[in-house]
């Protein structure tokens, strides 16, 4: 489940709630505290060592919230609180200066509704390396990098570190790339990456 308290106005809150409700994972809480949009992990999942799936889900929520804020003409400022008083908060976004949304911001906001997996029975992987290269360049999340996946016609998202923050950032990067693919009319599927210390995920990209 997700619990949202959004402090600007009823319309903006409804937009954020709608975006978060469309996500595949629900192990997060999003709320505003003193002008801060805080994303917290909730509970644990079975067969989830270190809570990596929960943290990746928090990253997905972070990406969706970021896209919504840009659509609202707000420039978000990202931080990762280390507060013993609220240990479950994994990321926070502070609304920065007003910054009118660009056409690309609107495209990404509209594409939140179009993020989907491949059509069953007729999924055709994207074969054009140029398309995958363009998608890889869409990643703007810090401490992450995106490259072609050697074992498939897809992309691998890899963190530079091994902390909980890095797991959140990989989740945010993967979701952002899925949105970028949806802008191009493509569908995607997320698969686990290699069992390495650094968090990673594989994103397969398909023609729609």
Backbone as CSV, one residue per row, in Angstrom:
resi,resn,N_x,N_y,N_z,CA_x,CA_y,CA_z,C_x,C_y,C_z
1,UNK,0.847,-1.182,0.000,0.000,0.000,0.000,0.880,1.228,0.000
2,UNK,0.319,2.365,-0.367,1.043,3.621,-0.289,0.159,4.648,0.388
3,UNK,0.764,5.477,1.190,0.046,6.490,1.942,0.672,7.824,1.586
4,UNK,-0.113,8.730,1.037,0.442,9.961,0.508,-0.164,11.169,1.205
5,UNK,0.653,12.057,1.678,0.212,13.356,2.159,0.999,14.398,1.380
6,UNK,0.329,15.181,0.559,1.009,16.106,-0.351,0.552,17.517,-0.021
7,UNK,1.493,18.422,0.227,1.179,19.662,0.914,0.820,20.846,0.031
8,UNK,0.894,20.734,-1.303,0.667,21.933,-2.102,-0.813,22.245,-2.274
9,UNK,-1.517,21.447,-3.017,-2.956,21.675,-3.159,-3.611,20.357,-3.545
10,UNK,-4.939,20.364,-3.554,-5.671,19.112,-3.785,-5.390,18.530,-5.165
11,UNK,-5.296,19.380,-6.177,-5.060,18.899,-7.537,-3.685,18.240,-7.647
12,UNK,-2.657,18.902,-7.114,-1.308,18.349,-7.176,-1.223,17.044,-6.403
13,UNK,-1.883,16.985,-5.267,-1.885,15.754,-4.475,-2.533,14.616,-5.249
14,UNK,-3.646,14.896,-5.920,-4.336,13.864,-6.689,-3.466,13.334,-7.823
15,UNK,-2.712,14.223,-8.454,-1.821,13.813,-9.541,-0.747,12.856,-9.014
16,UNK,-0.164,13.174,-7.863,0.868,12.326,-7.290,0.298,10.977,-6.849
17,UNK,-0.847,10.995,-6.192,-1.479,9.753,-5.750,-1.763,8.847,-6.943
18,UNK,-2.249,9.424,-8.028,-2.551,8.639,-9.226,-1.295,7.989,-9.793
19,UNK,-0.193,8.746,-9.834,1.055,8.207,-10.378,1.591,7.067,-9.517
20,UNK,1.544,7.223,-8.197,2.066,6.197,-7.307,1.197,4.946,-7.305
21,UNK,-0.100,5.133,-7.491,-1.014,3.986,-7.484,-0.784,3.061,-8.670
22,UNK,-0.139,3.554,-9.713,0.102,2.743,-10.912,1.372,1.905,-10.818
23,UNK,2.146,2.071,-9.760,3.398,1.350,-9.643,3.160,-0.101,-9.247
24,UNK,4.097,-0.955,-9.627,3.960,-2.385,-9.356,4.163,-2.717,-7.886
25,UNK,4.950,-1.928,-7.187,5.273,-2.230,-5.794,4.533,-1.292,-4.863
26,UNK,4.268,-1.758,-3.649,3.527,-0.954,-2.685,4.254,-0.839,-1.355
27,UNK,5.494,-1.309,-1.276,6.194,-1.327,0.000,6.871,0.021,0.272
28,UNK,6.087,1.091,0.193,6.636,2.403,0.478,5.548,3.304,1.019
29,UNK,5.965,4.336,1.698,5.076,5.408,2.143,5.672,6.712,1.635
30,UNK,4.850,7.552,1.067,5.290,8.863,0.599,4.503,9.917,1.360
31,UNK,5.209,10.823,1.989,4.529,11.863,2.761,5.369,13.126,2.789
32,UNK,4.725,14.239,3.082,5.439,15.508,3.204,5.624,15.826,4.672
33,UNK,6.831,16.242,4.992,7.147,16.649,6.349,7.887,17.979,6.276
34,UNK,7.255,19.017,6.749,7.884,20.349,6.766,8.438,20.731,5.396
35,UNK,7.598,20.584,4.369,8.005,20.960,3.019,8.863,19.941,2.329
36,UNK,8.963,18.746,2.886,9.820,17.717,2.329,8.981,16.512,1.917
37,UNK,9.201,16.027,0.715,8.540,14.814,0.256,9.444,13.640,0.628
38,UNK,9.037,12.848,1.618,9.870,11.769,2.136,9.354,10.421,1.666
39,UNK,10.269,9.553,1.259,9.928,8.205,0.802,10.522,7.213,1.785
40,UNK,9.651,6.407,2.396,10.068,5.457,3.413,9.748,4.041,2.968
41,UNK,10.605,3.114,3.371,10.314,1.704,3.109,9.377,1.184,4.192
42,UNK,8.582,0.189,3.815,7.603,-0.383,4.728,7.736,-1.895,4.710
43,UNK,8.028,-2.484,5.861,8.011,-3.932,5.990,9.125,-4.631,5.238
44,UNK,8.965,-5.927,5.126,9.930,-6.789,4.462,9.188,-7.750,3.544
45,UNK,9.880,-8.275,2.571,9.330,-9.294,1.688,10.079,-10.597,1.902
46,UNK,9.391,-11.714,1.745,10.068,-13.004,1.813,11.076,-13.129,0.660
47,UNK,12.118,-13.862,0.903,13.138,-14.116,-0.120,13.699,-12.801,-0.676
48,UNK,13.920,-11.851,0.218,14.433,-10.546,-0.199,15.597,-10.153,0.714
49,UNK,16.749,-10.798,0.550,17.896,-10.511,1.426,18.283,-9.035,1.389
50,UNK,18.415,-8.462,2.552,18.815,-7.069,2.625,17.742,-6.086,2.210
51,UNK,16.530,-6.581,1.915,15.447,-5.696,1.505,15.670,-5.034,0.165
52,UNK,16.415,-5.693,-0.747,16.773,-5.026,-2.003,15.560,-4.726,-2.878
53,UNK,14.548,-5.612,-2.879,13.366,-5.357,-3.710,12.541,-4.198,-3.138
54,UNK,12.461,-4.149,-1.815,11.757,-3.034,-1.180,12.451,-1.716,-1.496
55,UNK,13.770,-1.700,-1.408,14.516,-0.472,-1.688,14.394,-0.071,-3.151
56,UNK,14.431,-1.056,-4.061,14.230,-0.740,-5.478,12.836,-0.170,-5.700
57,UNK,11.846,-0.692,-4.967,10.490,-0.143,-5.065,10.419,1.294,-4.590
58,UNK,11.176,1.613,-3.546,11.239,3.003,-3.091,11.852,3.888,-4.178
59,UNK,12.831,3.345,-4.895,13.412,4.095,-6.008,12.409,4.344,-7.115
60,UNK,11.559,3.360,-7.378,10.501,3.537,-8.369,9.566,4.664,-7.960
61,UNK,9.191,4.692,-6.674,8.340,5.774,-6.174,9.041,7.116,-6.275
62,UNK,10.345,7.140,-5.995,11.118,8.373,-6.107,11.094,8.900,-7.541
63,UNK,11.306,8.017,-8.507,11.286,8.435,-9.908,9.928,8.983,-10.311
64,UNK,8.862,8.279,-9.918,7.506,8.732,-10.281,7.213,10.095,-9.661
65,UNK,7.568,10.274,-8.400,7.331,11.557,-7.738,8.130,12.670,-8.402
66,UNK,9.369,12.367,-8.787,10.222,13.358,-9.457,9.585,13.814,-10.767
67,UNK,9.082,12.860,-11.550,8.459,13.187,-12.834,7.214,14.038,-12.635
68,UNK,6.430,13.705,-11.608,5.231,14.492,-11.315,5.606,15.921,-10.924
69,UNK,6.590,16.071,-10.065,7.003,17.411,-9.640,7.498,18.245,-10.813
70,UNK,8.239,17.628,-11.729,8.678,18.371,-12.908,7.475,18.773,-13.763
71,UNK,6.496,17.892,-13.861,5.296,18.241,-14.606,4.541,19.402,-13.986
72,UNK,4.671,19.532,-12.663,4.027,20.639,-11.953,4.862,21.917,-11.985
73,UNK,6.005,21.866,-12.652,6.840,23.060,-12.760,7.690,23.319,-11.537
74,UNK,8.050,22.248,-10.814,8.883,22.367,-9.622,10.223,21.699,-9.901
75,UNK,11.297,22.337,-9.505,12.627,21.755,-9.642,12.969,21.010,-8.350
76,UNK,12.932,19.671,-8.346,13.177,18.923,-7.115,14.656,18.938,-6.712
77,UNK,14.881,18.839,-5.404,16.224,18.729,-4.847,16.273,17.432,-4.046
78,UNK,17.192,16.543,-4.405,17.253,15.205,-3.827,18.224,15.136,-2.656
79,UNK,17.828,14.379,-1.624,18.730,14.120,-0.505,18.422,12.746,0.077
80,UNK,19.368,12.254,0.865,19.212,10.951,1.506,19.451,11.125,3.002
81,UNK,18.392,11.379,3.759,18.551,11.659,5.189,19.137,10.462,5.938
82,UNK,19.953,10.768,6.920,20.476,9.754,7.833,20.060,10.174,9.230
83,UNK,18.778,9.935,9.516,18.158,10.447,10.731,17.747,9.278,11.616
84,UNK,18.390,9.092,12.772,18.014,7.990,13.661,16.569,8.066,14.121
85,UNK,15.988,9.271,14.073,14.602,9.421,14.493,13.600,8.903,13.485
86,UNK,14.018,8.714,12.254,13.148,8.146,11.215,13.995,7.261,10.293
87,UNK,14.397,6.125,10.787,15.349,5.274,10.059,14.799,4.675,8.775
88,UNK,13.483,4.630,8.613,12.914,4.019,7.412,12.886,4.972,6.222
89,UNK,13.177,6.264,6.414,13.204,7.215,5.301,14.461,6.967,4.484
90,UNK,14.270,6.607,3.215,15.421,6.277,2.362,15.768,7.389,1.382
91,UNK,14.841,8.291,1.136,15.114,9.403,0.212,14.138,10.529,0.516
92,UNK,14.560,11.733,0.200,13.704,12.902,0.408,13.878,13.855,-0.761
93,UNK,12.786,14.518,-1.107,12.803,15.503,-2.183,12.258,16.814,-1.635
94,UNK,13.050,17.854,-1.766,12.626,19.183,-1.351,12.260,20.002,-2.574
95,UNK,11.069,20.600,-2.594,10.718,21.449,-3.745,11.649,22.646,-3.825
96,UNK,12.318,22.781,-4.965,13.203,23.911,-5.182,12.470,25.054,-5.856
97,UNK,13.194,25.823,-6.617,12.620,26.988,-7.284,11.635,26.569,-8.365
98,UNK,10.697,27.464,-8.653,9.797,27.231,-9.784,10.611,27.127,-11.066
99,UNK,10.266,26.152,-11.883,10.987,25.914,-13.129,9.986,25.312,-14.111
100,UNK,9.434,26.110,-15.029,8.368,25.616,-15.903,8.734,24.309,-16.591
101,UNK,7.764,23.407,-16.662,7.980,22.109,-17.290,8.277,22.291,-18.778
102,UNK,9.204,21.481,-19.276,9.531,21.479,-20.699,8.641,20.474,-21.422
103,UNK,8.735,20.462,-22.739,7.983,19.475,-23.512,8.385,18.053,-23.127
104,UNK,9.678,17.838,-22.859,10.149,16.518,-22.443,9.580,16.128,-21.088
105,UNK,9.481,17.104,-20.174,8.879,16.824,-18.864,7.435,16.371,-19.020
106,UNK,6.696,17.035,-19.895,5.295,16.665,-20.122,5.190,15.297,-20.769
107,UNK,6.083,15.016,-21.712,6.075,13.699,-22.353,6.274,12.596,-21.324
108,UNK,7.217,12.795,-20.420,7.477,11.782,-19.395,6.302,11.653,-18.434
109,UNK,5.697,12.790,-18.087,4.537,12.726,-17.194,3.393,11.940,-17.838
110,UNK,3.099,12.227,-19.095,2.023,11.509,-19.786,2.356,10.031,-19.945
111,UNK,3.643,9.723,-20.095,4.055,8.331,-20.302,3.974,7.492,-19.030
112,UNK,3.796,8.127,-17.861,3.632,7.358,-16.629,2.485,6.367,-16.742
113,UNK,1.452,6.735,-17.472,0.292,5.854,-17.650,0.558,4.740,-18.653
114,UNK,1.613,4.883,-19.440,1.857,3.938,-20.538,2.953,2.929,-20.235
115,UNK,3.581,3.017,-19.069,4.629,2.051,-18.725,4.006,0.667,-18.610
116,UNK,4.529,-0.289,-19.383,3.933,-1.621,-19.415,4.956,-2.647,-19.839
117,UNK,4.654,-3.902,-19.530,5.478,-5.009,-19.973,5.172,-5.370,-21.407
118,UNK,5.919,-6.310,-21.992,5.723,-6.662,-23.405,4.404,-7.376,-23.628
119,UNK,3.781,-7.190,-24.799,2.551,-7.922,-25.119,2.823,-9.423,-25.129
120,UNK,1.979,-10.187,-24.512,2.195,-11.640,-24.433,2.051,-12.285,-25.814
121,UNK,2.985,-13.180,-26.101,2.895,-13.965,-27.327,3.455,-13.299,-28.560
122,UNK,3.745,-12.009,-28.495,4.254,-11.341,-29.692,5.305,-10.278,-29.345
123,UNK,6.032,-10.521,-28.273,7.052,-9.566,-27.860,8.262,-9.651,-28.790
124,UNK,8.582,-8.546,-29.428,9.721,-8.484,-30.345,10.775,-7.560,-29.738
125,UNK,11.947,-8.087,-29.356,12.974,-7.235,-28.760,13.428,-6.152,-29.736
126,UNK,13.727,-4.994,-29.218,14.280,-3.916,-30.033,15.675,-4.334,-30.501
127,UNK,15.878,-4.314,-31.809,17.150,-4.756,-32.380,18.076,-3.594,-32.725
128,UNK,17.536,-2.396,-32.827,18.331,-1.237,-33.245,19.209,-0.766,-32.092
129,UNK,20.529,-0.900,-32.188,21.398,-0.447,-31.095,21.315,1.046,-30.853
130,UNK,20.937,1.800,-31.883,20.800,3.240,-31.712,19.677,3.599,-30.754
131,UNK,18.576,2.846,-30.803,17.450,3.096,-29.894,17.870,2.830,-28.457
132,UNK,18.575,1.721,-28.250,19.026,1.396,-26.905,20.044,2.420,-26.405
133,UNK,20.888,2.894,-27.293,21.872,3.902,-26.897,21.177,5.203,-26.486
134,UNK,20.131,5.581,-27.208,19.379,6.786,-26.856,18.714,6.636,-25.496
135,UNK,18.154,5.457,-25.251,17.526,5.213,-23.950,18.553,5.300,-22.830
136,UNK,19.720,4.701,-23.040,20.751,4.720,-22.011,21.137,6.148,-21.633
137,UNK,21.118,7.043,-22.622,21.492,8.434,-22.361,20.428,9.186,-21.563
138,UNK,19.236,8.606,-21.437,18.157,9.258,-20.682,18.390,9.194,-19.174
139,UNK,19.278,8.325,-18.731,19.490,8.178,-17.295,20.246,9.377,-16.726
140,UNK,19.639,10.017,-15.736,20.269,11.179,-15.110,20.480,10.984,-13.609
141,UNK,20.195,9.779,-13.103,20.312,9.553,-11.663,21.778,9.394,-11.272
142,UNK,22.179,10.023,-10.167,23.589,9.940,-9.744,23.951,8.525,-9.296
143,UNK,25.237,8.245,-9.328,25.799,6.992,-8.813,25.274,5.754,-9.538
144,UNK,24.782,5.942,-10.765,24.326,4.821,-11.583,24.866,4.995,-12.996
145,UNK,25.003,3.877,-13.695,25.378,3.928,-15.109,24.592,2.870,-15.871
146,UNK,24.395,3.133,-17.147,23.581,2.263,-17.995,24.391,1.890,-19.225
147,UNK,24.365,0.618,-19.595,25.085,0.154,-20.774,24.313,-0.988,-21.414
148,UNK,24.740,-1.390,-22.613,24.139,-2.539,-23.273,24.393,-3.800,-22.454
149,UNK,23.384,-4.651,-22.375,23.536,-5.913,-21.666,24.089,-6.955,-22.628
150,UNK,25.199,-7.572,-22.260,25.894,-8.476,-23.171,25.064,-9.702,-23.521
151,UNK,24.184,-10.124,-22.625,23.448,-11.363,-22.876,22.088,-11.189,-23.490
152,UNK,21.703,-9.974,-23.846,20.359,-9.770,-24.404,20.311,-8.458,-25.160
153,UNK,19.211,-8.250,-25.848,18.983,-6.972,-26.514,18.310,-6.030,-25.530
154,UNK,19.056,-5.654,-24.530,18.514,-4.785,-23.503,19.615,-3.967,-22.862
155,UNK,19.289,-3.412,-21.691,20.208,-2.540,-20.981,20.436,-3.077,-19.570
156,UNK,21.607,-2.825,-19.041,21.886,-3.146,-17.650,22.102,-1.840,-16.902
157,UNK,21.437,-1.711,-15.748,21.568,-0.545,-14.885,22.386,-0.973,-13.673
158,UNK,23.502,-0.311,-13.455,24.443,-0.731,-12.428,24.758,0.443,-11.504
159,UNK,24.758,0.157,-10.194,25.131,1.175,-9.217,26.644,1.238,-9.076
160,UNK,27.130,2.391,-8.672,28.558,2.555,-8.453,28.975,2.090,-7.061
161,UNK,28.003,2.003,-6.139,28.296,1.579,-4.774,27.460,0.385,-4.370
162,UNK,27.482,0.049,-3.083,26.797,-1.148,-2.597,25.857,-0.855,-1.423
163,UNK,25.543,0.410,-1.193,24.741,0.779,-0.034,23.250,0.713,-0.337
164,UNK,22.439,0.928,0.699,20.989,0.985,0.518,20.602,2.127,-0.421
165,UNK,21.307,3.247,-0.315,21.041,4.370,-1.212,21.245,3.959,-2.662
166,UNK,22.288,3.181,-2.930,22.544,2.737,-4.299,21.410,1.855,-4.820
167,UNK,20.830,1.032,-3.958,19.694,0.205,-4.376,18.494,1.081,-4.728
168,UNK,18.278,2.125,-3.948,17.188,3.057,-4.252,17.433,3.736,-5.595
169,UNK,18.663,4.161,-5.835,18.982,4.870,-7.075,18.851,3.966,-8.292
170,UNK,19.225,2.695,-8.165,19.027,1.763,-9.282,17.538,1.623,-9.587
171,UNK,16.712,1.517,-8.552,15.272,1.442,-8.776,14.737,2.674,-9.479
172,UNK,15.250,3.852,-9.088,14.814,5.094,-9.730,15.263,5.139,-11.186
173,UNK,16.487,4.722,-11.441,17.015,4.749,-12.812,16.240,3.799,-13.716
174,UNK,15.938,2.605,-13.218,15.193,1.637,-14.023,13.810,2.178,-14.374
175,UNK,13.118,2.741,-13.381,11.787,3.271,-13.668,11.851,4.428,-14.657
176,UNK,12.826,5.304,-14.498,12.969,6.437,-15.421,13.199,5.957,-16.852
177,UNK,13.995,4.898,-17.006,14.234,4.352,-18.337,12.971,3.708,-18.902
178,UNK,12.182,3.077,-18.060,10.913,2.505,-18.525,9.981,3.609,-19.032
179,UNK,9.980,4.733,-18.322,9.165,5.869,-18.762,9.697,6.413,-20.084
180,UNK,11.020,6.531,-20.201,11.614,7.011,-21.453,11.273,6.082,-22.609
181,UNK,11.248,4.771,-22.345,10.852,3.824,-23.382,9.384,4.007,-23.754
182,UNK,8.539,4.225,-22.755,7.107,4.424,-23.026,6.867,5.674,-23.862
183,UNK,7.673,6.711,-23.651,7.570,7.921,-24.483,7.774,7.569,-25.949
184,UNK,8.630,6.595,-26.218,8.935,6.169,-27.587,8.002,5.072,-28.090
185,UNK,6.981,4.749,-27.302,6.037,3.723,-27.717,6.553,2.312,-27.542
186,UNK,7.532,2.119,-26.652,8.133,0.814,-26.422,7.678,0.252,-25.080
187,UNK,7.688,-1.063,-24.963,7.382,-1.708,-23.698,8.652,-2.295,-23.101
188,UNK,8.609,-2.607,-21.820,9.820,-3.025,-21.123,9.516,-4.125,-20.121
189,UNK,10.573,-4.816,-19.746,10.485,-5.840,-18.706,11.746,-5.776,-17.863
190,UNK,11.578,-5.806,-16.547,12.719,-5.716,-15.635,13.056,-7.114,-15.125
191,UNK,14.338,-7.449,-15.170,14.817,-8.730,-14.655,15.992,-8.494,-13.710
192,UNK,16.216,-9.406,-12.789,17.343,-9.231,-11.859,18.667,-9.234,-12.603
193,UNK,19.621,-8.485,-12.088,20.960,-8.494,-12.656,21.789,-9.611,-12.065
194,UNK,23.061,-9.585,-12.360,23.968,-10.585,-11.815,24.057,-10.455,-10.298
195,UNK,24.382,-11.554,-9.648,24.529,-11.545,-8.195,25.896,-10.981,-7.810
196,UNK,26.037,-9.690,-7.985,27.280,-9.012,-7.627,27.011,-8.089,-6.446
197,UNK,28.062,-7.649,-5.741,27.839,-6.768,-4.594,27.119,-5.473,-4.958
198,UNK,27.429,-4.930,-6.136,26.797,-3.684,-6.552,25.390,-3.953,-7.081
199,UNK,24.378,-3.225,-6.603,23.011,-3.427,-7.093,22.924,-3.199,-8.593
200,UNK,22.150,-4.033,-9.259,21.957,-3.871,-10.691,20.649,-4.517,-11.115
201,UNK,20.200,-4.148,-12.311,18.991,-4.717,-12.896,19.146,-4.711,-14.406
202,UNK,18.457,-5.646,-15.063,18.462,-5.717,-16.526,17.103,-5.257,-17.027
203,UNK,17.120,-4.356,-18.004,15.898,-3.842,-18.608,15.820,-4.317,-20.045
204,UNK,14.870,-5.191,-20.321,14.628,-5.642,-21.698,13.640,-4.689,-22.348
205,UNK,13.873,-4.380,-23.608,13.063,-3.396,-24.334,12.469,-4.057,-25.559
206,UNK,11.163,-3.854,-25.771,10.426,-4.523,-26.841,9.665,-3.522,-27.694
207,UNK,9.494,-3.905,-28.958,8.584,-3.168,-29.830,7.157,-3.365,-29.306
208,UNK,6.329,-2.371,-29.496,4.947,-2.476,-29.006,4.039,-3.016,-30.115
